[in-house]
Amino acid sequence: MGYPLWLRLEYRNEVGSVIGLTASVCSEADFLDVLERCGVTRSNLLVVRINDKNYPVSRLDTLFAKLQTEGRGSL
């Protein structure tokens, strides 16, 4: 992926409500920070759009693995 990216994420929060987030990220570290701060996990992520194109959640497995490896978030 080339940066900067426009992200559109939809995910379920801890009470089950669907939350939408639009953000611009300039690096992988920024992307990881957005996921961690919002509590987005592989299991609660519903929709991913990058630069206004659908992006399969499964393609983000590497990012979620990095979060887990770095001990960030509760994946």
N, C-alpha and C positions, 0 to 999 in steps of 0.2 A: 504494500500500500504506500502510495506517496502522500506526504503530508503537505499542507494542512487538509484536514478532513472535516466535513460537516456530518454530524451524527444525528440520527433520529432513533431513539430507543423507546420501546414500550416494554414495561415489566410490571410484575405484581409486587406490591409492597408486602410487609409482614402481616397486614390485615386482609390481604386479598384484593385491594383496589388496584386498578390498572393505572399506572403512572406513565406519562409521556415526558420525554426529555429531548431537547434539541441543543446541541453544543458543537462548538468548533474546537478541534484539538490539533496541536502542532507537532506532537511527537507521540511515540508509543507510551512514554511515561505519563503524558497527559491523559491518554485513553485509559490506562490502568487506574489512574487517579479518579477519573469520572466513575468507572465501574465500582471502585472501592467505596468512594464517598456516598454513592447512591445505594449501596448494598445490592448491586446487581450481581446475580449469580447465573450460572449456566441454566439452572433449573427454573428460575423465575423470569428469565428473559423471553419475551414473546415476539417482538419485531425488531429487526435491525435494518436501518437504511443508512447507507454511506454514500455521500455525495448524490443524494436523491435516487439511489438505485437499491433495490432489494438485495440483501446480503444474508445468506443463510447463517443462522446461529451457530451451526456446527463448524463454520470456518473461523469462529472466534475461539475454538478450543485451545489454541496456542496461547492466547492472551489469558484465558482462565487458568491454564497450567502455570503461567508465569506468576500470576497472583498467588496461587497456592504455594509454589516453590519459594517465593519471597516471604511467605507467612503473612501476606496482606489479606484482609477480608476474611470472611468465614465461609469458605467454599467447601 
